[in-house]
Amino acid sequence: MDLQDFDGAGLYFDDPHAPQIDALLAAAAEQYAQGTAEQPLLEAQVLAPDNLMVLVGLYRFYYYQHRYQDALHIAERVMAVVGPRLALPADWRALGPEHLAVAAGHGIGLLRFHLLALKGAGYLSLRLGRFEQGKAMLAKVVELDAGNRLGARLLLDVLAEHNAEILIFPTAATAEIRP
């Protein structure tokens, strides 16, 4: 299955939401430069905890603020929300090619989104010094994406080539984490 072969149907921003959510997302966008976007995003999450636009907004806010633990929590939440829609197992370790075939029938766009959330969770785990978890998550994406359409192979290759646990992804105890 080619994970780039989709028609755009069922993407995360297609979820319907109330005008109040739109207003809160717009407020967050306006407040981002001042660093105050978190409050309207959290208010939107209270009103629509499973809305993927809200979760993506929170993920991006936390990621770009270097709040990797918070971003990881949101990536995990995204997988928990999208997984049941695609009939995927709750534990990412149990994902197999047979699940992808079923999930693709529910929406290849959402399947890509789920796998990209797993890739993001793997990267964030590395940034947080959780190397075994991060590598395992990235390896799972590579296993499921034989064509490397989602680009997870590069992260694993960099880790292998440079013993990057120390060189590229230092822990807070050894050095400051930088983007």
Sequence and secondary structure as in RCSB ss.txt:
>XXXX:A:sequence
MDLQDFDGAGLYFDDPHAPQIDALLAAAAEQYAQGTAEQPLLEAQVLAPDNLMVLVGLYRFYYYQHRYQDALHIA
ERVMAVVGPRLALPADWRALGPEHLAVAAGHGIGLLRFHLLALKGAGYLSLRLGRFEQGKAMLAKVVELDAGNRL
GARLLLDVLAEHNAEILIFPTAATAEIRP
>XXXX:A:secstr
  TT   STT GGGS   HHHHHHHHHHHHHGGGT THHHHHHHHHH TT HHHHHHHHHHHHHTT HHHHHHHH
HHHHHHHHHHTT  SSGGG  HHHHHHHHHH HHHHHHHHHHHHHHHHHHHHTT HHHHHHHHHHHHHH TT TT
 HHHHHHHHHHHTHHHHTS  TTTS    
